[in-house]
Protein backbone atom coordinates (compact mmCIF):
# COMPACT_ATOMS: atom_id res chain seq x y z
CA UNK A 1 0.00 0.00 0.00
CA UNK A 2 2.82 2.40 0.89
CA UNK A 3 4.49 2.11 -2.56
CA UNK A 4 1.20 3.03 -4.27
CA UNK A 5 0.69 5.99 -1.93
CA UNK A 6 4.26 7.16 -2.63
CA UNK A 7 3.63 6.96 -6.36
CA UNK A 8 0.40 8.96 -6.13
CA UNK A 9 1.94 11.54 -3.79
CA UNK A 10 4.89 12.01 -6.16
CA UNK A 11 2.57 12.59 -9.10
CA UNK A 12 0.40 14.93 -7.03
CA UNK A 13 3.36 17.02 -5.87
CA UNK A 14 4.65 17.30 -9.42
CA UNK A 15 1.27 18.39 -10.80
CA UNK A 16 0.87 20.93 -8.00
CA UNK A 17 4.38 22.31 -8.52
CA UNK A 18 3.75 22.66 -12.26
CA UNK A 19 0.55 24.59 -11.56
CA UNK A 20 2.40 26.81 -9.09
CA UNK A 21 5.17 27.46 -11.59
CA UNK A 22 2.68 28.25 -14.35
CA UNK A 23 0.87 30.67 -12.04
CA UNK A 24 3.84 32.68 -10.81
CA UNK A 25 6.61 31.89 -13.37
CA UNK A 26 9.37 32.26 -10.78
CA UNK A 27 12.48 30.24 -11.58
CA UNK A 28 12.83 29.07 -7.96
CA UNK A 29 9.42 27.40 -8.29
CA UNK A 30 10.43 25.19 -11.21
CA UNK A 31 9.12 21.62 -10.68
CA UNK A 32 12.61 20.22 -11.24
CA UNK A 33 13.66 21.89 -7.98
CA UNK A 34 10.46 22.00 -5.94
CA UNK A 35 9.33 18.39 -6.45
CA UNK A 36 12.51 16.63 -5.17
CA UNK A 37 12.86 19.05 -2.25
CA UNK A 38 9.28 18.42 -1.12
CA UNK A 39 9.68 14.66 -1.53
CA UNK A 40 12.92 14.66 0.48
CA UNK A 41 11.22 16.66 3.21
CA UNK A 42 8.24 14.32 3.20
CA UNK A 43 10.45 11.22 3.54
CA UNK A 44 12.40 12.81 6.40
CA UNK A 45 9.23 13.81 8.25
CA UNK A 46 7.39 10.51 7.79
CA UNK A 47 10.43 8.28 8.17
CA UNK A 48 9.45 6.22 5.12
CA UNK A 49 12.55 4.31 3.91
CA UNK A 50 13.76 5.28 0.46
CA UNK A 51 13.52 1.65 -0.67
CA UNK A 52 9.77 1.66 0.11
CA UNK A 53 9.34 4.96 -1.70
CA UNK A 54 11.30 3.78 -4.75
CA UNK A 55 9.37 0.52 -4.97
CA UNK A 56 6.37 2.60 -6.04
CA UNK A 57 7.92 5.69 -7.61
CA UNK A 58 10.38 3.74 -9.77
CA UNK A 59 7.64 3.45 -12.39
CA UNK A 60 8.13 7.15 -13.06
CA UNK A 61 11.86 6.63 -13.56
CA UNK A 62 11.11 3.82 -15.98
CA UNK A 63 9.16 6.28 -18.11
CA UNK A 64 12.44 8.06 -18.88
CA UNK A 65 13.17 5.38 -21.49
CA UNK A 66 10.13 6.03 -23.72
CA UNK A 67 10.45 9.75 -22.98
CA UNK A 68 13.99 9.69 -24.35
CA UNK A 69 12.81 7.90 -27.47
CA UNK A 70 10.06 10.53 -27.82
CA UNK A 71 12.76 13.18 -28.25
CA UNK A 72 13.09 11.85 -31.81
CA UNK A 73 9.78 13.56 -32.69
CA UNK A 74 11.01 17.18 -32.43
CA UNK A 75 14.30 16.11 -34.01
CA UNK A 76 12.38 14.79 -37.02
CA UNK A 77 10.25 17.92 -37.21
CA UNK A 78 13.27 20.22 -37.22
CA UNK A 79 15.67 18.00 -39.16
CA UNK A 80 16.22 20.62 -41.90
CA UNK A 81 17.24 23.23 -39.32
CA UNK A 82 19.50 20.73 -37.56
CA UNK A 83 21.21 19.87 -40.83
CA UNK A 84 21.60 23.53 -41.74
CA UNK A 85 23.24 24.42 -38.43
CA UNK A 86 25.11 21.14 -37.87
CA UNK A 87 28.56 22.75 -37.89
CA UNK A 88 27.57 25.49 -35.42
CA UNK A 89 25.96 22.94 -33.11
CA UNK A 90 28.97 20.61 -33.10
CA UNK A 91 31.46 23.46 -32.62
CA UNK A 92 29.34 24.92 -29.82
CA UNK A 93 29.13 21.60 -28.01
CA UNK A 94 32.88 21.01 -28.36
CA UNK A 95 33.63 24.48 -26.98
CA UNK A 96 31.14 24.10 -24.12
CA UNK A 97 32.37 20.63 -23.18
CA UNK A 98 36.00 21.74 -23.25
CA UNK A 99 35.19 24.77 -21.08
CA UNK A 100 33.43 22.52 -18.56
CA UNK A 101 36.43 20.21 -18.21
CA UNK A 102 38.92 23.08 -18.02
CA UNK A 103 36.86 24.89 -15.36
CA UNK A 104 36.57 21.71 -13.28
CA UNK A 105 40.32 21.08 -13.44
CA UNK A 106 41.06 24.74 -12.70
CA UNK A 107 38.72 24.68 -9.69
CA UNK A 108 40.50 21.57 -8.43
CA UNK A 109 43.84 23.31 -8.61
CA UNK A 110 42.61 26.64 -7.24
CA UNK A 111 40.89 25.16 -4.20
CA UNK A 112 43.42 22.35 -3.73
CA UNK A 113 40.92 19.53 -4.19
CA UNK A 114 42.35 16.06 -3.96
CA UNK A 115 42.61 13.96 -7.10
CA UNK A 116 39.45 11.92 -6.40
CA UNK A 117 37.31 15.03 -5.91
CA UNK A 118 38.61 16.72 -9.04
CA UNK A 119 38.16 13.61 -11.16
CA UNK A 120 34.62 13.29 -9.81
CA UNK A 121 33.94 16.89 -10.80
CA UNK A 122 35.23 16.73 -14.38
CA UNK A 123 32.36 14.72 -16.01
CA UNK A 124 29.52 16.57 -14.22
CA UNK A 125 28.06 18.15 -17.39
CA UNK A 126 26.98 14.94 -19.12
CA UNK A 127 23.98 12.77 -18.33
CA UNK A 128 24.17 10.71 -15.12
CA UNK A 129 24.86 7.12 -16.32
CA UNK A 130 27.66 8.23 -18.63
CA UNK A 131 29.07 10.65 -16.06
CA UNK A 132 29.26 7.90 -13.43
CA UNK A 133 31.08 5.52 -15.76
CA UNK A 134 33.52 8.25 -16.79
CA UNK A 135 34.10 9.15 -13.16
CA UNK A 136 35.05 5.56 -12.37
CA UNK A 137 37.36 5.48 -15.42
CA UNK A 138 39.11 8.68 -14.36
CA UNK A 139 39.48 7.51 -10.76
CA UNK A 140 36.71 9.57 -9.21
CA UNK A 141 33.76 8.67 -7.01
CA UNK A 142 30.74 7.78 -9.21
CA UNK A 143 28.19 8.39 -6.44
CA UNK A 144 29.57 11.87 -5.80
CA UNK A 145 29.64 12.53 -9.53
CA UNK A 146 25.94 11.63 -9.74
CA UNK A 147 25.18 14.24 -7.09
CA UNK A 148 27.26 16.82 -8.96
CA UNK A 149 25.40 16.01 -12.19
CA UNK A 150 22.09 16.71 -10.43
CA UNK A 151 23.39 20.00 -9.05
CA UNK A 152 24.75 20.98 -12.46
CA UNK A 153 21.45 20.20 -14.18
CA UNK A 154 19.40 22.09 -11.61
CA UNK A 155 21.73 25.08 -11.67
CA UNK A 156 21.72 25.22 -15.45
CA UNK A 157 17.95 24.91 -15.73
CA UNK A 158 17.40 27.54 -13.01
CA UNK A 159 19.89 30.18 -14.08
CA UNK A 160 20.38 29.36 -17.77
CA UNK A 161 17.31 31.30 -18.97
CA UNK A 162 18.39 34.34 -16.92
CA UNK A 163 21.85 34.23 -18.51
CA UNK A 164 20.24 33.91 -21.96
CA UNK A 165 18.11 36.99 -21.30
CA UNK A 166 21.05 38.92 -19.89
CA UNK A 167 23.13 38.18 -22.99
CA UNK A 168 20.15 38.96 -25.28
CA UNK A 169 20.44 35.59 -27.02
CA UNK A 170 17.58 35.38 -29.53
CA UNK A 171 18.62 32.35 -31.59
CA UNK A 172 16.88 29.09 -30.68
CA UNK A 173 19.94 27.24 -31.98
CA UNK A 174 22.22 29.05 -29.55
CA UNK A 175 19.78 28.65 -26.67
CA UNK A 176 19.49 24.94 -27.29
CA UNK A 177 23.25 24.41 -27.49
CA UNK A 178 23.80 26.38 -24.28
CA UNK A 179 21.21 24.50 -22.24
CA UNK A 180 21.75 21.03 -23.72
CA UNK A 181 25.53 21.14 -23.40
CA UNK A 182 25.77 22.67 -19.93
CA UNK A 183 22.76 21.16 -18.15
CA UNK A 184 22.04 17.87 -20.03
CA UNK A 185 18.50 16.50 -19.37
CA UNK A 186 17.31 19.26 -17.05
CA UNK A 187 18.59 21.88 -19.48
CA UNK A 188 16.87 20.14 -22.37
CA UNK A 189 13.59 20.17 -20.46
CA UNK A 190 14.01 23.90 -19.85
CA UNK A 191 14.89 24.45 -23.53
CA UNK A 192 11.55 22.93 -24.56
CA UNK A 193 9.87 25.60 -22.45
CA UNK A 194 11.57 28.18 -24.66
CA UNK A 195 10.37 26.51 -27.85
CA UNK A 196 10.22 23.24 -29.76
CA UNK A 197 13.26 24.13 -31.88
CA UNK A 198 15.37 25.10 -28.86
CA UNK A 199 14.40 21.80 -27.23
CA UNK A 200 15.34 19.80 -30.33
CA UNK A 201 18.72 21.54 -30.52
CA UNK A 202 19.28 20.93 -26.80
CA UNK A 203 18.49 17.22 -27.29
CA UNK A 204 21.07 16.92 -30.06
CA UNK A 205 23.61 18.91 -28.04
CA UNK A 206 23.14 16.66 -25.01
CA UNK A 207 23.70 13.55 -27.13
CA UNK A 208 26.78 15.00 -28.86
CA UNK A 209 28.22 16.11 -25.52
CA UNK A 210 27.77 12.59 -24.13
CA UNK A 211 29.41 10.95 -27.14
CA UNK A 212 32.24 13.49 -27.09
CA UNK A 213 32.81 12.84 -23.39
CA UNK A 214 33.01 9.09 -23.90
CA UNK A 215 35.53 9.43 -26.72
CA UNK A 216 37.67 12.39 -25.68
CA UNK A 217 37.24 13.12 -21.97
CA UNK A 218 39.65 10.50 -20.57
CA UNK A 219 42.43 11.68 -22.91
CA UNK A 220 41.59 15.39 -22.57
CA UNK A 221 41.44 15.20 -18.78
CA UNK A 222 44.87 13.57 -18.65
CA UNK A 223 46.34 16.37 -20.75
CA UNK A 224 45.10 19.20 -18.52
CA UNK A 225 45.13 17.54 -15.11
N, C-alpha and C positions, 0 to 999 in steps of 0.2 A: 504493500500500500504506500509506503514511504517513497519508493522510487517514482511511482505515478504522481504523487503529490509534488515531488521535486520537479518533475518534468513540467507539470501544469504551472507551477509557481514561476519557473524560469521563463516560460512562454509569456505568462502574464506580466512579469516585470519588464520583459523586452517590449511588449506591446505598449505598456504604460510609458516607458521611457521614450519610445518613438513618438507617441502622442505629445509628450511634454516637450521634446525637442522640436517637433513641428509647430507647437504653439508659441514657443519663445525664441527659437533659433539661436540659442546661446551655445557656443562651442563646448563649454564645460558640461552641457547636458546631453552630449552625443551618446546614443545608446551603447556604443563601443566602450565607453568609460563608465557610464552609470550602471549598466546591467551587471558587470562583474563585481563592482564595488558593493552593490546592494546584495548580491548573492553571497559574497564573502562575509558581509556583516550578518546576514541571516544565518549562515552556517555557524558562525561564531556564537551567536546569541542562542540558537536552538541546540547546539552541540551535536548536530547531525554529522556523522562521519562522512568524509568526502567520498569514500567508496560507495556508501548508500546513495548519496546524491548522484554520483556518476552512473550508477546502475540504471537510473531512469533518464538522466539528461544526456547520456551518451548518444541517444538517438539523434539529437540535434547536431552533435559533432559528425555523425555519420552522413548527415545531409550535405556536408562540405564537399563530398565526392561528386554527387550530381550537380551541385552548385558550381563547382569548378568546370565541369564539362559544359554547363550552360553559358560560360563565358565565351564559348565559340560563337554564340548567336550574334552579339555585337561585333565580334571580329569579322564575321561573314558580312554583316551589313556595311561595315566601313572598310572593307578590304581594299578598295581603290585608294582611299586616303592613306591607309597603312603602307601600301606599295609605293605611293607617291613620296611619302616622307620616311621611307625605310632607312635611308642613310642618316638623317637627322636623329631618328629614334635610336639607332644603334650607337652612334657617336655620343648621344646624350647619356645613354645608359652606361657606356664605358667610362665616361668622365665622372658620372655620379658614383659608380661603384669604386673607381679608383680613389676618389675623394673620401669615401667612407672608410676605406682601408687605411689610407694615409692618416686621417684624423684619429682613428682608433690607435694606431701605432704611436702617433705623436702624443696622444693623451697618456698612453702607457709610459712613455719616456718622461713626460713633463711631471706627472704625479707619482712617478717611481712605482708603478704597479709591478707586481711580480709577473713572471713569464706566463703563468697559467691564467691570470686575470686578463692580461693583454690579449692572449690568444683566444680567450673566450669572448672578448669584446669585438674582435676583428670581423667575424661573419654575421654581426647582428642585423644587417640590413637586407638579408634574404629570408625567405619563408622558413618557418620553424624546422621542419624535418631536415631540410638541406643544411640549415645553419648548425643544427646539432651534430650532424655527421661531419661537417667541416671542422667544427670545434674539436671533436675527438681526433681528427686527422692532424690538426695543428698542435695538439697537446693541451687544449683547453678543457673546461668543464662543461659538458653538453647541457646539464640541467641549468647552470647559471646562464649559459648562452640563450636558452629558451626564454628565460625571464627577461634578458636584455632585448630579445626580439620583440617580445610583447610590449616592453616599454618604448622601443623604437617605433613600432607600429602605432601605438596610441599617441605618442608625441607628434609623429608626422601627420596623423589624421586630425589632431586637434589644432596644431599650429600651422600646418601646411597651407590651408586656405588663406590664413591671415598674411603669411609671407607672400603668397601669390598676389593678393590684393595690394600689399605694400609695394611690390615690385611692378605693379600694373601689367601683369602677364595676362594677355587676352587670348593667346593661342591655345586651343584645346590640346593640340599636340604637345606643346611645352608643359601644360598643366599635367597631362597624363604621364609624361616622362618623369616629371619631378615627383609626383606622388607615388607612382608605381615603383620607381627605382629606390626611393628613400624609405618608404613605409610599407612595402610589399602588400599583403592582403588588406590590411586596414586602410592603407592609402588608396588602393584600388576601389574599395567600397566608397571612400570619400570622393574619389574622382567621378564615380557614377552619379553622385549628387550634383556635380557640376555640369554633367551632360553625358549622353551616351557615347559620344566620340572620345571625350576625355577618359571615360571608363575603359573603352576599348584599347586606347593607347596605353593606359596604365597597366592593363592586363598583359599586353605584349611586353612592356618594359619589365614587369615583374618576372616574367618567364625568361627573358633574355638575361636579366641580372642573375637569376638562379643558375642558368647554364654557364654564364661567364664565371661565376664564383666557383662552380665545380671544376671548370677547366683551368682557370688561371689563378685563383686565390691562393692555393698552397704555394705555388712558385713565387707569386707576387709578394706574399707575406714574408717569405724567406729573404727576398731581396731588400725589403725596407725595414725588417725587424731582426 
